[in-house]
Amino acid sequence: MEATMKIEYVWLDNSGCDANGMGIDVFIVLNDGRRGFVCLDFKKDDPLFAEIIANRASSEAKTDGECVYWENGARLSLDEILDAFEPFLLEDASVAGGFA
């Protein structure tokens, strides 16, 4: 029986992932051991995500294993995450404070 992929952990990095240093990365750990990030820049035209990007310091991401969601109703599905997922390379671990 094949295990169902789940999101185990999420963490926001407000240091900026877009060309202007204004984006937000969502660091993600999947239950298959993969670790990586998704830059929210691809969702910047969605008003709920624009609010998260604008209120960088107060945005807290949570997961129920199936998606990443925020208090304001913004939500990233597992499929969206996998489409935009960028895995950590080993040398990235120090940049993410040992997260990888």
C-alpha positions as CSV (number, residue, x, y, z in Angstrom):
1,M,0.0,0.0,0.0
2,E,1.4,3.4,-1.0
3,A,1.7,6.0,1.7
4,T,-0.2,9.3,1.3
5,M,2.0,12.4,0.9
6,K,1.5,14.9,3.7
7,I,3.0,18.2,4.8
8,E,4.7,17.7,8.2
9,Y,6.0,21.2,8.9
10,V,5.8,24.8,7.6
11,W,7.8,27.9,8.4
12,L,7.8,31.4,6.8
13,D,10.9,33.2,5.8
14,N,10.1,36.9,5.4
15,S,13.6,37.8,4.0
16,G,12.3,38.1,0.4
17,C,12.3,35.7,-2.5
18,D,11.3,37.9,-5.4
19,A,13.5,40.1,-7.5
20,N,12.7,43.1,-5.2
21,G,13.3,41.2,-2.0
22,M,9.6,41.5,-1.1
23,G,8.4,37.9,-1.5
24,I,7.9,35.3,1.2
25,D,9.2,31.8,1.2
26,V,7.2,29.0,2.8
27,F,9.7,26.3,3.9
28,I,8.1,22.9,3.9
29,V,8.9,19.4,5.2
30,L,7.1,16.6,3.5
31,N,6.5,13.2,5.2
32,D,8.6,11.5,2.5
33,G,11.7,13.4,3.9
34,R,11.9,16.1,1.2
35,R,12.5,19.6,2.4
36,G,12.3,22.7,0.3
37,F,10.5,26.0,-0.2
38,V,7.8,27.6,-2.2
39,C,8.0,31.4,-3.0
40,L,4.6,33.0,-2.7
41,D,5.4,35.3,-5.5
42,F,3.3,33.2,-7.9
43,K,0.2,34.1,-5.8
44,K,0.9,37.8,-5.4
45,D,-2.2,38.7,-7.5
46,D,-4.5,36.9,-5.2
47,P,-5.8,39.5,-2.6
48,L,-5.4,37.1,0.3
49,F,-1.8,36.3,-0.5
50,A,-1.1,40.0,-1.2
51,E,-2.3,40.7,2.3
52,I,0.2,38.1,3.7
53,I,3.1,39.5,1.7
54,A,2.2,43.1,2.8
55,N,1.9,42.0,6.5
56,R,5.1,40.0,6.5
57,A,5.9,40.0,10.2
58,S,2.4,39.0,11.3
59,S,1.8,36.1,8.9
60,E,1.8,32.7,10.4
61,A,1.4,29.6,8.2
62,K,-0.1,26.4,9.5
63,T,-0.7,23.0,8.0
64,D,-3.3,20.2,8.5
65,G,-1.1,17.9,6.4
66,E,-3.2,18.4,3.3
67,C,-2.5,22.1,2.7
68,V,-0.8,25.2,4.1
69,Y,-3.3,27.9,5.3
70,W,-3.4,31.2,7.0
71,E,-5.9,32.9,9.4
72,N,-7.1,35.2,6.6
73,G,-8.4,32.3,4.5
74,A,-5.4,32.0,2.1
75,R,-4.6,28.4,1.3
76,L,-2.1,26.5,-0.8
77,S,-3.1,22.9,-1.7
78,L,-0.5,20.1,-1.7
79,D,-0.7,20.0,-5.6
80,E,0.1,23.8,-5.8
81,I,3.0,23.3,-3.4
82,L,4.4,20.4,-5.4
83,D,4.1,22.4,-8.6
84,A,6.1,25.3,-7.1
85,F,8.3,23.2,-4.8
86,E,12.1,23.9,-4.9
87,P,14.1,21.3,-2.9
88,F,16.9,22.3,-0.7
89,L,20.4,21.5,-1.8
90,L,22.8,20.4,0.9
91,E,24.6,23.7,0.8
92,D,21.4,25.6,1.4
93,A,21.1,24.1,5.0
94,S,23.1,26.9,6.6
95,V,21.0,29.6,4.9
96,A,17.9,28.1,6.4
97,G,19.4,27.9,9.9
98,G,19.9,24.1,9.7
99,F,16.3,23.6,8.6
100,A,17.4,21.3,5.8
